[in-house]
Amino acid sequence: MDEYNQQLVSFVHPLDWVNPTPAPLYDLVVIGAGTAGLVVAAGAAGLGLGLKVALIEKHLMGGDCLNAGCVPSKCIIRSSRVVAGIRNASAFGINPPDNIEVDFAAVMQRMRKIRARISHNDSAKRFKDLGIDVFLGNAGFVSADAIAVADKTLKFKKAVIATGARAAQPSIPGIEEVGYLTNETVFSLTECPKRLAVIGGGPIGCEMAQAFHRLGARVTLIHRGTHLLNREDAEAAGIIQNNFIREGIDVILNCSPKRAELTSQGKVLYCDRDGKEIAIAVDEILAGAGRAPNIEGLNLEAVGVEYDRNGVKVNDYLQTTNPKIFAAGDICLNWKFTHAADAAARIVIKNALFSPFGLGKSKLSDLVMPWVTYTDPEVAHVGMYEEEAKAKGIKTNVLKIDFDKVDRAIADGEEEGFVKILHQAGTDKILGATIVARHAGETISQLTTAIVAGIGLNALSSVIHPYPTQAEAIKKAADAYRRTLLSPRTKGLLGLLTKIS
């Protein structure tokens, strides 16, 4: 609890907070002040319609994103990229020092400082100033139209469940006794583990494995699958996996932890690897696989809201099985992203408050959802994969531009990666895209916009891209599509036009 964490708590869960006297009836009560809950509450209250809105949070406002997710992880990733840049400086004519000294405590302090600075945006006071009644405490439904929080009862017309999810407890015998880190506790470290095992080769596991390796830990990345990031484009995942191995991360595939013990060698994970038992001794274990919904204590049975191990069940309009109660964010979405929670919250505002008799409702299935894994290079994707299109009976073609054909990427020394665009065969309609690049997350939005707006490859080809930029790879892909239109008949026609012009 240094000055930065004290500042953080003073904003997102002030210890002297006094819950307000509840209004007689709320138009909307939101349970959970993570991204989804904050956007619903602020969006409804900020319309200037005099709506009475209540927001309830039992822990820290801002949820995972601010406190234990996007913000702290990206701060650490940024520091780790500086280390990598120094190590690779000789490729750019700069002589790096023989020994790069990483002050891990200072890295973590910078993260806490930035997190505290940003936390004002999600603060209890800010939302109170927006006209929202903010209640801190555990919430649970007590009747069809009432929620209890602390010693207060809040009556509502509509309610929203936005309680999010947490790191799932690993089902590994002995790991509780040995002790392990999750994304919710790893950011409390002030000393870098000398040896770190990361369980799970998905996005969280890969991001943290690379960052901690660059900051000084000897990292062993344990993954059940045959390759890392197995939900991503296989070629993209292969680039990340090869980079990890080249950087010195010990990547162990086809490997399942079976038990954990505390020994004189440290924390030991005994794993099944291709039918043989191996022992991995480390100082810390980071469980980076799996999420569990926060449904405990909500008393959902009292209001007829169905749920399962994946969270609250919703329809395409984000209504639960109780039509007066909606849900948004990690508690109900397969997309566990902050931007997905934000987009879902906007749907909830419209459907809960501005769709009388069900008219004009928005659908979750209409969203075009991009996502990014913030490794180095990043992997960004939007829309369909080839396998998805094939399963739907859609014939496709793939356009791929490698960055070793893009001048700016060559100049940047970032030639490993590509832009891959999936389009419907016989048309210029873009169905999906994958980008592997240092700043793929910044570039993917151009293709997301194209899909949402129905902009095809023909139109993208006519968009002028500044030279030299890495985003020029998108134009190169669009130009490649245009060249496929040059059939013998088209060439004949063009030849005729040149003769009569």
N, C-alpha and C positions, 0 to 999 in steps of 0.2 A: 504493500500500500504506500508507494512513493507519492510524490506530489501529483504525478500525472494520473495515477489510478484514483487518487482521492478526488481530483477534478472530474474524472470520468463518472464516478459514483455520484458526485454532487449534481450532475446533470441527469443521469439516466435512472437513478434510484436514490434521490436525496433522503438522507436518514431522518431529516426533520419534516418530511412531507406529511401534511394532514389531508386525509381524503375529504372531499367536499360533501356537503349534504346533498343527497340524490334529488334530482328533479322528480316530480310526480310521475312523469312518463317520458321515456326516451324514444326518439324516432329510430335510433340505431345504437346498439351497444356492441362494442368490439372487444373480444377477449384475445389478448396478445398484442404486444407493441413491437413486434419485429417489422420487417419491411411491409408485408401485406397489411397488417393492422394499422400501421402508421399512415399508409397511403389511403386506406379506406376512411379512416377517421378524419385526416386532414382534407381529403377530397370532398367529403360530405359537408364538413363544417365550413370549408372555404368557399362554398357556392353563394354565400350571402343570403340564404333562404330562411334563416332562423331555425334550422334544424337543431334539435337537441341530441348531442352525440356524447357518449361516454366511452372511455378507453381504459381497459384494465390490463395491468402487467404485474406478474408476481415476482419477476427477477429484475433484469436490466432492460430498459427501453433500448430500442435499436436492434434487439435480437442477436442472432448469430452473426449477421453480416458485419455489424459494427464491432461487436465484442469478441467474437471468436471465429470469424470467417473471412469475408472478403477484405476488410480493411487491414487487420493485422497480418494476414498471410501475404498480401501484396506488398506491404512494407518490408517484410523479411525477404521476399523474393527480389525486391528492388536492390536491397543491400547485397544479396548473393550475386546478382548480375554484375555489380561493380567489381566484386572479386574475380568473377570470370573474365571480365573485360581487362583487368590488369594482367591476369595470367596469360591472356592471348595477345597482349600488347605488341609482342615482337613481330607478329604478322603484319603490323601496321607501321613498322619502322621505329617503334618505341621500345626501349630496353626496360623491362620490368625489374623490380628489385628481386634479389635472390630469395627473400623470404617475405611473404605477404602476411602481415600481422592483422588478424581479425579480432577486434574487441567485441566479443559476442554480447557482453553486458550492455555496451553502448548501442549495438544494433537493436537490442530489445527495448532499451530506453527510448530510442528514436521511435520505435513502433508505438510504445505507450504514449509518447508525447503527441504523435499524429492522431492516434485514436481519441485521445482526450480533446484535442482541438476540434475534430470533426463531430464529437458527440453532442455538441450544442444543438445541432440540427435535429436530433432525436430526443431532446430533453423534455422532461415533464413540464418545466416552466414554459417552454416554447409552445407546447400543445395546449397548455392551459390558456396562454395568451391568444390562441386561435379560437377560443371559446369552447373548448372541449373539456368536459369533466374527467380528470385523470384520477384513477383509483389504483393504488398500489396494494397488492395482496393476492391471495389465491381466490380464484373464481370457480363457481359451479352453478349449474342450472338447478333451480329449486321447484319450478313449475313451468307451465307452457309459455309463460310470459314474464318470467322473473329470474334474475341471476343474483346470487349472493356473493359478496366480496367483503372480506374482513367482517365487520359487524353491520354492513349495509345491505339493503336489498334494492336492486335496480329493476324497475319495470320497463319492458321494451315492446315496441311494435315489431321491429326486426332485429336480429342479432347476427353477428359474424364470428365464426371461430377461426382464429389466426394464430394458434398457439405453436405452430412450427414443429420442428423435429430436433432430435439430439443424436449424438454419436451412439450407435448401438453397442451394447456390451458384448464383447467377443465371447463366443461359446467355446472357450479354451480352458480346460481344467487347470487350475492352479494360477491362472493369470491375475485373479483378484488378489491373491496372497502375495504374488510377486510384485504387483503394481504396474500400471501402464498409463500412457498418455493418450489423450484424444485431442481433436481440434479445439476442444473447450479448455484444455489444461496446458497444452504444449506452449501456449503463448505466455505462460507464467514463468517459464524457465529464465534464469539469469546466467546460467553456465551451460555451455554447449556440451552435450554428451560426447564422450570420446568414441563410443560405439553405439550406434542407433539402429534398431531393427524397425522397419516400417512394414506393417501388414496391410497389403492391398495395393494393387497396381492400377487402381482407377485414378481419376483426376486428383483427388485430395492426396492420396498416397504418393503419386508421381511428383506433384508440386512440392510437397514437403521433403521428399527424399532428395531431390535435386538441390533445393535451397539449403538444407542442413549439411549436405555433403560439401557444398561450396563454402559454407561457413565454418567448416573444420571437423565435422563428424565423419567417422568411418561408417557409411550407411550400407546396410543390407536390406534390399527391397524384396519382400516375399509376396509372390502372387500365385493364385490357384490356376490361372489360365495359361495358355500356351504362349501368349505374348501380352505385353502391357497394353493398357487402354483398349481392351478387347471390344468395346462398343464403338470404337472409332474406325474410320477408314484404315484398313490393314496397312497400306503403304505409309500413311501418316504415322501410325503407331510404331511402325518399323524404324522410322527416322528417330523418334524419341528414344526407343529402346537402344538403338545403336549409339546414340549420343551418350546415354547414361553409362553404357559399358565403356565407351571411350573415355569418359570423364573419371572412371574409376569406381562407380557405384557397383556393388555386388548384386546383380540381378539374378534372383533364383526363381525360376518358373516351374509350373506343375508341382507346386509345393503347398502343403496344407499344414499349418500348425496344429499339433495334437495335444500338447501339454506344456506347461511352463513350471520351472523350478528355480529357486534361489540357491546358488551354489557359491563356492569360493571363487569361481571364475566370473561371477556376476549373475545376471538374469539369463537363464538358458531356455530357449525355445526348442523343443523337440518336434521336428516336422517330418511328415511323410513326403518324400520326393521320389516320384516314379517308383513307388513301392518299397523304398528303402528309408530307414530312419536316419536323419541327420540332426546334429545339435548345433545351435547357433547361440553363442555367448555374447551378450551385449550389456551395456550399462542402462539403457532405457529402451522401452518398447512403445512405439506409436501405432495405435490401431486406427488405420485410415480407411476402413471398409465398413459400410453399412450405416443406415440412419433409422431411428425409431421415432414414431410420432408421439407428440406430447398430448396424450388424451387422459392421463390419470387425473382424477379428482374433478373432472368436468361434469360428471353425473349425466352423461349423454342419454342414458336409458330413460331418465325422467322426462325427456322431451322427444323421444322417439327418433333420435339421430343414430343411424347405423354407422358402424366403423369396423375395421378389421386390423390386422397387424401392419397394414400399410398406411392406415390413417382413416380419416373421416371420408365416407362415401358421398360423392357429389355427382350430379348430372352435368350435362354439357353447359348448363347455365350457372354452375357452381352452387346450386341449391342442394342442401342435404335432403334426407328423407323427411325432414320437417320443412315444409315450404316457407316458413317464416325465418328459417335459420340458414345462412349461407356459410361457406368456408372459402379460404384463399391461402395460398402459400404452401409451405412444406407439409402442412398437416393433411393436405389432400392432393397435391400435385405430384406427378412422376418427375416433372422438371424441378430439381432442387436448386434453383438459381434465384438470386435476388431480383433480377430483371423479370423472371417469370412470375414471382410473387407480386411485383409491381403491376405487371400487365393483368394478372388475375384480379387484383384489387380494383382496378378500373372497371372490369367487367361486373364485379359485385356491386359497385356503386350504382351503375346504370340499372342492373337487373333488380336490385333490392329496392331502389328508391324511385326509378323513373321508367318503369315498364308496367303501367296499369293493365290489369287483366292479361298480363303476359305479352303485351304488344311491344314490338321493337327490341326484344331482348338480344343481347350479344352472346356469342358462343365461344367457349374455350377452344373448340376444335378449329376455329377460324384463325387462331393465332399462328404466325410464322415465327418460330422460336430459334434464335441462334444461341450457340453456347461456345465457351472458350475454355480450354485447359491451359493454365498459365505456366507451362513449362517453358524452357528455352531451347529450341524455338517453341512458340505457341501453336496449338492446334485449334482452329476455329471451324465450326460447321453450322450450316443452316439448311433446312429443307430435307429432302429425301436422300437416302443412299441408293446405290444401284439395286441392292437386294430388295429394298422396300418397293421401288418402282416395278421391279420384275414380279414381285408377289401380287401387285395390283394389276398386272397385265399391261403395263405401260412400256412401250418400246423406247429405248433411250440411246443416246450417244454421249460420250465423255470427251470433253476438251481439257487438256492438261498443258500447263505452261510451267516448266521448271525454272526456278529462280537463277540457275546458272546461264539462262538466256535473257536475263533482265539486267540492263546496265547498272542500275542503282544498287541492286543486290550484290553484283560483282564488286562494285566500288566499296560497299559496306562490309565486304567479307562475309556475306550472309547468303551464300549460294545454295545451301542445303534447304530444300523445301520446294513447294509448288502451289499453284492455284489450280484446282480441279473443279470444273463446272459440269454438272449433269443437266442435259436438256432433252426435251421430248423429240424423238426421231421424227424428221420431216418438218419440224417447226423450230422457231428460235426461242420457245418457251423454256425458261430456266426452272428446273425442278429442285435443284439443290447445289450446294457448293462446299468444298473443304479447302481450307488454306493452312499451310504449314509455313510459318515465318516468324521472325522475331516479334513483329507487331501484327500478327494475324488478327487479333481481337479488334484492332482499330480498323482493319481493312474489310472485314466480313460484312460490316453494315452496308456497304455499297451494294453487295449482292442481296442482302436481306431487303433493302429498299426496292431493288429491282423486282424481286419476287412479289412483295406486297403490292406494289404499284402496277404489276403486270408489264414491266419493261423487259423486252426481249433482248436477245443478243445483237440483233440488227441495230437497235437504238443504242446499246452500250458501245457498239463499235464507232458510233458517231460522236460519242462523248469525248471531248478533248481532255486528256490527262496530262498534268504538268510533267515535263521531262527534266531530270530523271527522278522518278519515284518508283517504289516497289509496287504500288497500286497499278502501275502501267501493265502489270501482268494480266490484269482483268481485261484491259483493252486488247492485249495481244490474243487472249482467248477468244474474245468477240470477233476480232479480225480473222482468226483461224476458222471460225464458223462461217464468216462471209465467203471465205475462199472455197468452202465446200459447196457453195451455190454455183460455182463456175463449172457447170456441166458443158459437154461439147456443144449442145444447142445454144446455151447462153454465150459461150465464147464465139460461136458463129455469128450471133446477133451483134455482139460487141464489135466484131471485125467489120461487119457491114456498116455499123454506125460510124466507125472511123473513116471509112471510105467516102461516106456522103457528108461528113462534117466539114 
